[in-house]
Amino acid sequence: MAEPPPGPSVLSPHPGLAHSPEPAEEPQEAAATKSLHRLHHHQLNGLISPDPRLLKGQDTRAAGAPNGLDRAQEPPEASLPSCLAACALRDEPGSNHVRRQEEGEEIRYVRYQSELQMPDIMRLITRDLSEPYSIYTYRYFIHNWPQLCFLAVVEEECVGAIVCKLDMHKKMFRRGYIAMLAVDSKYRRKGIGTNLVKKAIYAMVEGDCDEVVLETEITNKSALKLYENLGFVRDKRLFRYYLNGVDALRLKLWLR
């Protein structure tokens, strides 16, 4: 369920950071070891790439396609520092910007580009909604964060979509929010939902995101499995969260 556009936040308060004296300076070798451990800890099953700020100035990527989604020509992982190579963005075996299915279909992943794509997004998501959204809710998310909206396309048909946002939470850290995710029933179990979530999270990482949250029905086992396989954990149960009376689970993924 998407957060309401303006108004009180539906997200639970996040505990503040306790103040503590500044620690003594660590030896350089110990600090480097801790940094390496943190990078490996955030590998997240191969989901998250290294912080783009660490890669500035390195000529490791060629210019992407206009939609920015073509995988760049990167040097072999062996040529990167081991701690960065371990965190490279990886999809399932054989997965690329264009995925070829056994029956010969091609699935392309594109970023939202114009209002002409809005009807396809609304059509897909409305089929699976627990409660209806107005077009203004879609526009709130998509117009403010178009870089966090991705579509899966087969030929000229939109078969999957994800809508997200990224903003400051309690003026302390940047929180990403997955508002909507839907895949056409004829194209499920092909990894489309997983790839859409990966692309959205990678875009959030590029925007210096600290954590990602979402809500899903407690009875939606397939959604829970998808997100938990990507490293999300169950953060809180929200009783009678949806208009149909079903409880929700808030899931969270820490990126830092």
FENNOR-V824337 format. One record per backbone hydrogen bond with DSSP energy under -0.5 kcal/mol. CO is the residue of the C=O (numbers start at 1). NH is the residue of the N-H. If there is no record, write none. Layout:
# FENNOR-V824337
co: [CO | CO]
nh: [NH | NH]
This chain:
# FENNOR-V824337
co: [16 | 27 | 28 | 29 | 30 | 31 | 32 | 33 | 34 | 35 | 36 | 37 | 38 | 40 | 41 | 43 | 43 | 43 | 44 | 46 | 51 | 51 | 52 | 53 | 55 | 57 | 58 | 65 | 72 | 76 | 77 | 81 | 81 | 82 | 84 | 85 | 92 | 97 | 97 | 99 | 99 | 101 | 105 | 106 | 106 | 107 | 108 | 108 | 110 | 114 | 115 | 117 | 118 | 119 | 120 | 121 | 122 | 123 | 124 | 125 | 125 | 126 | 134 | 134 | 135 | 136 | 137 | 138 | 139 | 139 | 140 | 141 | 145 | 146 | 146 | 148 | 148 | 149 | 150 | 151 | 151 | 152 | 152 | 153 | 153 | 154 | 157 | 157 | 159 | 160 | 161 | 162 | 163 | 163 | 165 | 167 | 168 | 169 | 169 | 173 | 173 | 174 | 174 | 175 | 176 | 177 | 177 | 180 | 182 | 184 | 185 | 187 | 191 | 192 | 193 | 194 | 195 | 196 | 197 | 198 | 199 | 200 | 201 | 202 | 203 | 204 | 204 | 205 | 210 | 210 | 211 | 212 | 213 | 214 | 216 | 217 | 219 | 220 | 221 | 222 | 223 | 224 | 225 | 226 | 227 | 227 | 228 | 233 | 233 | 236 | 237 | 238 | 238 | 242 | 246 | 246 | 247 | 248 | 249 | 249 | 250 | 250 | 251 | 252 | 253]
nh: [18 | 31 | 32 | 33 | 34 | 35 | 36 | 37 | 38 | 39 | 40 | 41 | 42 | 43 | 44 | 46 | 47 | 48 | 47 | 90 | 54 | 55 | 55 | 56 | 58 | 59 | 60 | 68 | 74 | 79 | 80 | 84 | 85 | 86 | 87 | 88 | 95 | 99 | 109 | 101 | 107 | 104 | 101 | 108 | 155 | 99 | 110 | 153 | 151 | 117 | 118 | 121 | 122 | 123 | 124 | 125 | 126 | 127 | 128 | 128 | 129 | 129 | 137 | 138 | 139 | 140 | 141 | 142 | 143 | 144 | 144 | 145 | 148 | 112 | 149 | 150 | 164 | 112 | 162 | 110 | 153 | 159 | 160 | 108 | 155 | 157 | 154 | 159 | 184 | 152 | 182 | 150 | 179 | 180 | 177 | 175 | 170 | 172 | 173 | 169 | 175 | 210 | 211 | 167 | 213 | 165 | 179 | 163 | 161 | 187 | 188 | 190 | 195 | 196 | 197 | 198 | 199 | 200 | 201 | 202 | 203 | 204 | 205 | 206 | 207 | 207 | 209 | 208 | 255 | 256 | 176 | 253 | 178 | 251 | 249 | 220 | 221 | 224 | 225 | 226 | 227 | 228 | 229 | 230 | 230 | 232 | 231 | 235 | 252 | 250 | 239 | 241 | 248 | 245 | 241 | 242 | 218 | 238 | 216 | 251 | 235 | 236 | 214 | 233 | 212]
